[in-house]
C-alpha cells in the first residue's frame, strides 16, 4: 500500500508537470524522452530502496540514486505549482465567459506558452542547483567566525578561540582530496581548542577506518574534544545481535581515542589558562524524537552556576528543552545535528530559510536567550541527499570575549 500511494502520487505529479512540456514543445521525441526518463527514475528508486541491505546501512551509491531522484522530482513540484496557478486563472476566465458573454458551454482557454516557458525556466533553477550540490556544493567549506561576549568569562580566557565542527558522516565521503582540504582548513584556524559535536559516522565504526590518519592530524593547543551524535550509536542499521551493536559503539569510542581525541561521555574536564579555568562539558546524544542518553546532571556534577561552562550537546533540542533554563547556567552550548537540511537560502541580513526550520526552532547559527548562547553548526559532511544547496559545510570559529 505504501508503494502504491507513492507511485500514484508520483505519476499524478508527473502528468501534471508534463503539461508544461507539452505546451512548450509538441515534439514527439522530447515528450517521449520525458516519459522514459520519468519512468526510469521511478523504477531505479523503487528497486534501490526495495533491495537496500539495512545491515550495511545506506551506501554512497544509494545516496546518489536518491539525489538524482530529487534532481528530477523537485523541479516537477514547481511546475505543478505553476500549472495549478494557471488552471485557477483559466477556470475563472471560463466562468466569467460563461456567465457574462452568453457562451453556450463552459470552455477552458488554451494554456499560454509564456506561462509554460516561465515555469520551465524557474524549474531549471533547482534542477541545476541540486546537481551542483552533489558535485561541488557539498565540499564548499566556509569558515564562520563569531565574537561572543560574556560578563562572567574569566579574564584569562578573554580572546580564547574555539573551532567547532560537527556531523562528519565519514560513511558518505567519496573524495579524499576535498576532505583533506576541509581538515586542513580546520587546522589553519589555529584555535586554542577544537570541539567536535557528534555524528562521526553514519552507522558503523568501520566507515571511519580509511579516514583516521587524516582526522588524527587535527591539532590544537588544548586538544581535540568530542561527543557522540545519534548516528554514532548505530541505531539506523540492522544488527545480527545487540552484542555486535554494542561492540561497534566501543570500536568507535576506541577509534576516537586512537586519533588523539578526548571523547566526553556525560562528563566534564577543566581547561586552564593562567589563573583562570572554564569547564568543558560533553553530554551523550539527547534529542526530541531521537536517542536520549544525555545526562546533564551527571556531566556537570560538582559544578556551580558561577563556573563558566562550555557545553557540547549534539542535538540542539536539548538546549531548547532543558539547558537554556537550567539554574546551573550553561553559558555557551555547541550543537549540530540539523545539517540545515543541506538545503536552503541564506543571504546575510536579508533571508535565512530552510525546510528544517519547521522541525527545529534552533537549526543554524547563533541563538541567545536568558543570557545564554547556542551555536548550531551546519555540519562538515552530508547524509541522505549526497550534496548541499545554499547550506554549505561549516567550520565555526568562536572567540570568547570578556564583556566590560
N, C-alpha and C positions, 0 to 999 in steps of 0.2 A: 504493500500500500504506500509506503514511504517513497519508493522509487516511482510508482505510478503517478503520485501527486507532483513530484518534482518534474517528471517528463512532461506531464500535461502543462505545467506552468512554463517550462522552458519552450515548448512548442508554441504556446499562445503568445509569449513574448516575441519569439522568432517570427511568427506570421505577421504580427502587428508591425514589428520593425521592418519587415520586408516591404511594407507599403512605401516606405521612403525610397528604397532601391528601385522598386517597380515604377514609381512615378518619375524618378530622375533618369532612369535608363530602361529602355524597352529591349535592350539587347538580350537575346536568349542565352548567350554564353555567360554573361555576367550574372544573370539570375540563376542559372544552373550552378555556377560556381558558388554562389551564396548558399544555396541549399545543400550542396555537397559538403562544404566546409562546416556548416552548422551541424549537420548530422554526424560528421566525423568527430567534431569536438565533443558532442554529447556522448557518442559511443566510447571514445577513449576515456572520458572522465568516469563513466559508469563502470567500464572494465577495470580501470585502475583502482577505484575505490572498492569494488567488489572483491578484488584479488589481493588487496593490501594485506600484508602479513603484520598483524599487530604485535607479534613477538619481536619484530625488528624495528617497530616504530615507523614514522614517516621518513621516507628516503628523499634524497635530493631530486631524483627522477620524478617521484610522485608530487613533490612540491612544484616542479616545473609544469607538470600536467595541470595542476590546479591554477598555476599562474597564467598559462595560456588559455585556460577556460575563462578566467576573468578578463583577459585581453579582448576576447570576442564577445563576452556576455554583457559586461558593464556598459560598453557603448550602446548596446541594443536597448538597455533600460532607458538611456537618454532619448533614443529615437522614439521609444514608446511614449515618453512624456510629450515630445513634440507632436507626434501623430494624434495623441489623445487630445491635446490642446486644440489642434486644428479641427478635429472632429466635433468638438464642442462648438466651435465657431461655425462650422458647416451646418450643424444641426439648427442653430438659431437663425442662420440665413435662410435655410429651407423652411423653417417655421414661419418666419416673417413673410416670405414669399407666398406661402400657402394661405396665410391669414389676410394679407393686405394687397396682394397682387392678383387675386382671383385665379390662382393656378388650380387646376383640377386635381393635381396629385402632389404628394409630398416628395419633392425631388432634391436630393443632396447635390450641391455643386461639386464639380471635379476638384481633386486635390491640386494645389498650386505647386508648380515645380520649384518656385522660390523657397517655399517652406521646407520641402524635402531636401533641397540643396543646403539650406541653413542647418537643418537637423544633422545631415551627414557631416558638415563642417564642424559642428560642435562635438559630435560623437567621435570625431577623429582625435580630439584632444586627449580623452582618457585612453583611447586605443594606443596612441604613440607614447603617452606617459607611462602606462603600465609596462610596455616593452622596455622603455628607458630604465624604469625602476628595477627590472630584473637583471639588466646587463651593465648598468652604470650607477644608478641611484643607491643601491644597497652598499656601495663602497665609497659613497660621497661623504666621508667623515668630516665633521666640523667640530671645532672647539668652542664651547660656550663658557664664558667667564663671568663670574658674579663676585662682587664685593659685598659681604654680608656683615652688618654691624650688630653687636650685642653689648648691652650695658654691663653684663656680668662676666664677660670674657676676661680671663687672667691676662694681665698686661704683657706677660712674657710671650703670649700667643698672638699678640697684635701683628698681623701680616702673615700669619701661618697659612700655608696653602694646602688644599686637598684636591686631588684629582679623583673623580668618581667615574667608574664605568659600570655597566650593568648589562645583563642579558646577552652574553656572548653567543650562546647556542651554537657551539662548535660543530654539532652534527649536521649543520646546514652549509658549512663552508665549502667552497669549490674553487677558490683562487688564492693560493698561498702567498703570492706576491702582494696582492691587495691587503690581505690580513696582516702581513708583515709591515706594510706601510702604516696601518692603523695602530699596531703595537708600538712602532717607533714614534708615532705622533703622541702617544700617551707619555712615553719616556721624555720626549722633548719638552714637556711642560715643567719638568724638574721640580715637581711639587714635594712638600715635606713628607706626605704620606699618600698612598694610593689605596682607594677603597672600592671593592667590587661588591655590588649589591644583588648577586644571585642569578641563577639560571646559566650555569657554565655549559651545560649540555641540554639536549632535547629530552633524552631519556636515559642514555647509557654512559657509564664511565668510559667505555672503550672509544666513544666518539671523540674524546679529548686526547687519546694516545698519540696521534700524529701531530698534535699542536703543543704538547707540554714543553718542548725545548724552546719554542718561540715565546710562549707566555711566561716562562720562567725568567725571561730577560727583563721583565718588568721590575724596575728598581726604584726605591725612594729612600730617603734618609731614615725615616722612621718605619719603613717596611710596607708590605702589601697585606691588607686585611680583607677578609671575605665573609659572606654569609651564604646560606642556601636559599634557592628560589624554588617555586613549586615544581618546576620540571626536573630539578636535581634529585627528587625522591623517586623518580621512575614510575609515577602514578599513571602515566599515559601509554603504557605498554603492557602486553600480556606476559606473565612470568610463569615459568614451569613450577615454581614454588615460592612461598614467602621468604624462604631462606635465601633463594637466589636474588630476590629483590633487595633484601637487607644487605647481602654481600656486595651488590652493585653500589649501594649507598656508601658502604665502608670503603670501597675501592676509590670512589670519587673523593671522599674525605682524605684518604692517604695520598692521592694524586696531587691535591692542592698543597698538602704539606711538603711533598717532594719538590714542588715548584717553588718552595720558599714562601708560600702564602700562609698567613695566620688565620685559620678558619675559626670564627667565633660562633659557638653553639649555645645560645641563651646565656651569654656571659659577657664580662667586660674586662678591659685592660686599661691601664693608665698610660697616657702619652705625656711625657715630662719635658719641660724646656725651662732652663734656668730655675727660678724659684716657683714656677707655676706648673700646673698639670690639668689635663682635661680627661674625662672618662670617654673611652670609645666603647660603645655597646653594640653587640651583634645579636639579633634575635633570629630564630629559625622562621620559616615562612608562616605567615598568618594572613589569610586573605578571605574576604567575604565571598563565599561560594567555592573556596579553594582550601587546601590543606591548612590546618590551624595548629601548627606545632610551636609557634612563637609563645614565649613566656616572658613578658617584660618584667614581672615581679622577680623571677629568678635571675634574669640577666642583670638587673640593677640592684640586686641585694647588697646592702651596705652603703649605697649612695643616698645622698640627701638632695633636697630641692636646691640647695646652694651650690652644689657641684655643677660645673659646666659639662654638658654632655653632648656628644655627637652619636647619633643612633643610626645603625644600618638595619633597615627593615625592607625586604624585597617588595612587598605589596603595599602600595600607598593607602589601601583601605584600612590598614592597622592604625595609621595616623588619624584617619577620619573617625574611626570607631572608638579609639582609646587614647592615643598618645597626645593629641592636641589639648586634651582636657585633664590629663593625668596630673595630680598635685605634685609629683616629683619634678615637674618642669623639664621636659626634654627639649632643650633649646633648638637643636638642629637635627632633623631627620632626613636621611637619604634613602630614596626608594627607586624602583624601576618598574618592571613587570608589564606595563601597558604597551610598550613599544610605540606609543602614539598611534597604534593600529597600523603603523608603517604606511599610512596613507592620510593625507590631509593637506591643508593650505595654511601656511604661516608667513605672514608679512608683518614684521615688527611694527607696532604702533597702528596697525590697520585691521588685521584679521588674524585670528588663530582658531582653526576649526579642524576637527577630525570626528568621524563617527564614534570613536571610542569615548568621547565626552558624554554620550548618552548612557554610558555604563559606569564611568568613573568621574566623580566630581573633581578629583585631582589627577590629571592624566599626563601633564608635561610641564616642566619648568618650575618656577618658584611660586610658593603659596605662603601667605603669612596670616596667622590667626593666634590670638591670645599671647602675643609677643613671642610666638614660636614659628619656626620656619621649616618648610618642607621643600625639598627639591626632588622632582620626579624625572629621572634620566630617561631619554627616549630609546636607549639601548644601543649596543655596539653591533649586534648581529640581527638575525631575522628568522622567522619561522612561519610555516604555512605558505603564504604568498612569498616566493623567493626574491623579494625586492623591496624597495622603498620609493614612495612617491610623495614628495613635499615634506615628509617627516624623515629627515636624514639621520644616519647613525651619529651618535653623540659621544663626545668626551667632555665632561664637565670639570671646570677648574673653579674652585671656590676659595676666595681669600677671606679669612676671618679678620674682622676689624673691631677694635675696642671703641665703643661709642662714647664720645666725650660729652 
